[in-house]
Amino acid sequence: MSHSQSKMNSKYLFTGNSVHNFSVNEHYITWRWTQIIYGSFFNKRVKDVLIETKSVLSVKRLEVSRTCCNFDLKSDTSNATGFILRCATRKKSGHWTIQTWNVICHPSEVDDRVSQIKLYRELANPNRPKSLLVFINPYGGKRQAEVIFYQTVRPIFDLAGIRSTVIVTSYQGHCQKYMLTEDIHSYDGVVTVGGDGLFSELLQGLLYRTRADAKLPLYEQHKPFSKELTPRLRIGLIPAGSTNTVIHSVHGTENVETAALHIALGQDIGVDVLAIHDLSTKEFLRYTVSLLGYGFHGDILDPSERIRWLGPFRYDVVGAIEWLKLASYKCRIAYVSSISSTPLDTGMCAASCPVCLKLDSECEDGNLASESPQAKTDALLDKTDDDRHSPLTKGGDESSSPPESCPPFAASSSCQPWHTCSEPPWDDINAANSEIGEFSENIGRSPWRVTTGRFVAVNAFLISCRCSKSPWGPAPSAHLGDGCLDLILVRRCSRYQYLRYLLYLTERRKGKHAGHLRLPFVEAYRVCAFQLQALDRDGVPVASENIAAQGTSVWCVDGEVLRNPNIICCVHRQLIRIFGRGPEA
């Protein structure tokens, strides 16, 4: 840990003696002692101490005479013994840091108390990682990833007794290739030190390695609305890239020490994943957790790749140019919206979020029905496996068309590792309506709806996508694990109107964080599945092989370009586990 960090954490250093009423269990560690307060006229104070057992990072024996630390103790206590307890604590800012407790006690009590604390620490959280695989991108952001890891993160891992194997990536796709080909069974988790691009590589590799190990269909045979398996390995994120939207949305901050401590403590949360497939062939394309943007965001990404030497500033330069052009694209969008929440909800995702936890409790209590959700989903899949229908038909006006129905989209319980959803038969609406029934109401999903028009931007946000420029994110009320995404459609508008939309995204006041969603040319839906079909000027669907000649845009997927505009996507609820507690800052 750097000197500046040590100085900053000095207020979290406590020393005391005359310990009595010591107690430890799997919930709390408590004692009463005389705390020594340096620099104070009353430099001794009897005080009660209470520490959560699950927050303990390490404990070891302390002998004052053999330590390099200056406790400013009197000469008659220079041979005193005790133990050093280090734990994680949350500051008022929402950041986490390390507390150090130097406890001076009778020599005959030290070993017993150290052993008890170690025992109950393991009982309080048996899922702490013991061995981690760490990927470092030395070229991302300000090129400080290795410095960040070895100066701040590695000391915390060592303190918590975590072994780490470090891989410094040397080319694009290195992380993904390693996850697909190397032996990873000895690790408890995998950590990225970089930005959203490195995390995206890890996501593709980890989820596809999990499919391959489970003998599930891959690539062309991996169809939409099929089963997904939650990986055994949990994911840790250390911010060191140009954009760190995923970690900012998960923790509410880009603070490195906070991210490292959440990994060391082993607490994790379920995060949704969006599977993207080709609309016509149904071939799998990629996974994403953050942004899927068509139109303005895609137009920015494509040319900015040619001026990477500008660094993060390239997005501002290309963004200004594309704003002057402000192209719009005609397309048709179908979506299955949630009937229980909307992007305009005032509640925001946070640590122990009741919205994300509610689905878990419902599955555990069997609230959906006497038959398991998985069994009902499998029955629907079997019923529609041989009934594949064509995508949306051409035509339509600029307004939303009447809703079309389909069998319900179903996300599996997080109590089981399987995640499935059913594909919509577009043609036979009456048959579809008859199949929705009570099950559709229970899972909180509406029938499929279709809207057609010219759009400046079509953006899908699984998470809030917070960043330094947008403190609350483009989707401020999006949740990490509710099985939905926020689909935000910006219809054709003037440059002034779109600039107003962009300025609303930078709003720092919490009460004004959703102002951009209330603009008259913006539509926002909370959905669990959607598909987009690019249209030409006459409203005819554009085939994938003709996209270059029709002037379509491209998709921006976690900073990567996806050139086929015609896609179909579905959200798999809490498909991955990420070390963290949810946004706190």
C-alpha positions, 0 to 999 in steps of 0.5 A, a space after each residue: 500500500 502506498 505512503 499516501 494511502 497509509 497516511 489517509 488510513 491513519 484515522 482507521 488505526 486503533 490501539 488499546 490495552 486492558 482488554 476484557 469481556 472479549 467475545 467472538 461468534 460467527 456474527 460479531 467480535 466484541 470486547 471492552 478495552 482502554 483505547 489509547 488516543 494519541 495527541 489528546 489531553 485525555 489520551 485514554 478512554 474505556 470503550 466498547 468495540 463491536 466488529 462484524 466477523 464477516 468483515 475480518 480480513 486477517 488476524 495475527 499475533 503481535 509482539 510490540 518489541 518485534 514490530 516496526 510500528 511505533 505504538 508510542 507505548 510506555 517503556 514498561 509495555 514494550 514487551 507486551 503482546 496481543 494481536 493485530 486485527 484488520 477488517 474492512 469498513 465502509 466510509 461515509 462516502 460509500 468507499 471501503 477501507 481497512 481498519 487496523 486494531 492493535 489489541 494489547 492483552 495478556 500473553 496467555 490469551 493471545 493464541 486462543 483469541 487469534 484461533 477463535 477469530 480465524 475459526 469464526 471468520 471462516 464460518 461467517 463467510 465460507 465462500 471467500 476466494 482462496 485462489 484467483 486468476 488475474 488478467 491485467 490489460 497494460 494498455 488500457 486507460 492511462 496504462 497504469 493497470 500493473 501499478 494499480 494491481 501491485 501497489 493497491 490490490 495485491 497487498 489486500 489479497 496477500 493480507 486476506 491470504 488469497 493466492 493470485 496467478 497473474 496474466 498480463 494480456 499481450 493482444 486483443 482477445 488474449 483473455 478470451 482465448 485463455 479462458 476457452 483453452 487453459 485449465 481454470 479448475 483450480 481457481 475460485 474466481 477470475 479478476 480483470 484489471 482494466 476497463 469494460 473491454 477486458 471484462 467483455 473478453 472475460 465474459 465471452 470466454 467464461 460463459 462459452 467455456 461453461 457451455 463447452 464444459 456442459 456440452 451445450 450447443 455452440 456458435 451456429 447451433 447456439 440459438 436464442 431463447 435457449 438454456 444458459 448455465 451459470 459459471 462456477 467462477 465468480 468475477 472480480 473487477 478492478 477499474 483501470 480502463 478508459 471506461 469503467 461503467 460496469 464496475 461503477 454501476 456495480 459498486 457505485 464508485 471507481 475506487 480501487 480499494 473498494 473493489 479489491 476489498 469486495 473481492 477479498 471479502 467474497 461477497 457477490 451479487 447476481 448480474 443479468 446478461 444479454 445474449 445477442 443473436 442474428 435475427 435471420 439465422 439465429 446464430 449466436 453473436 455475443 454476450 453483453 452486460 452494459 450497453 448495446 447501442 444502435 445509431 448514434 453510439 454505433 456511429 461514434 464507435 466505428 470511426 473512433 477506432 481509427 484514431 485510438 491514438 487520441 485516447 478517451 478524447 477520441 469519443 468526444 471528437 467523433 461525437 461532436 462530428 456525428 452530432 453535426 450529422 445527426 443521422 436517423 435510421 428507420 427500423 422496426 423494434 419488437 419487445 416484451 415489456 415488464 408489467 411490474 416496473 418502468 425506467 421512470 421508477 424512482 427507486 434505484 438499485 443499491 446494496 441488498 436491493 429488494 427488487 433484485 432479491 425479491 425474485 430469489 425469495 419468490 423462487 425459494 418460496 415457490 410463489 410462482 406455482 406448485 410446479 417449478 418455473 424450470 419445468 414450466 419453461 421446459 414444457 413451453 420450449 418443448 411445445 414450440 421447438 418445432 414451431 419456428 416462425 419468420 421475423 416481423 413482416 414489413 410495413 407499418 407506420 411511425 407510431 407503435 402498432 397494436 401489441 402482438 402476443 406470444 408465449 411468455 418469456 421465462 427466466 429461470 430461478 437463480 436457485 438453479 443454474 439454468 436460465 431459459 426463455 421461450 421464443 415468440 411465434 409471431 404468426 399465430 397470435 390466438 394460439 399464443 394468447 391461449 398459452 399465456 394464461 396465469 403463468 405470464 401474469 406470475 412472471 410479470 411479463 406483457 405480450 410482445 409489442 412492436 414500434 416502427 419509426 426513424 430513430 437517432 439512437 436505439 439503446 439497451 442498458 442492462 445496468 445503469 451504466 454510470 460513469 464520470 460523465 454521467 454520474 447516475 447513468 443513462 438508465 438510472 433506475 436499471 437493476 443489476 439482477 431483475 431480469 430486465 433491461 431499459 430500452 431507450 428509443 430516441 426518435 428523429 429530432 433536431 440537433 438542439 433537442 438531441 444536445 438537450 438529451 445529452 446534457 440531461 445525461 450529465 445531471 448530478 442532482 439525484 432528483 433530476 437524474 431521469 430528466 432525459 427519459 421525459 423528453 417528448 421524443 424519447 421513449 423508454 421501456 423496461 423489457 426482458 427481450 427485444 429484436 430490431 429489424 432494419 428497414 429501407 426507405 420504403 419500410 422493407 426489411 433490409 437483409 443482412 447481406 445488403 446492409 452495406 448498400 442500405 445505409 444502416 448503422 452498426 451496433 456498439 456492444 461494450 465498445 466493440 462494433 457489431 455490423 449486422 443491425 438485425 438482431 434478437 436478444 433476451 436477458 438471462 437473469 443473474 447469469 453471472 456472479 460478480 464480487 460486490 454488494 451493489 451500488 453504495 456511493 
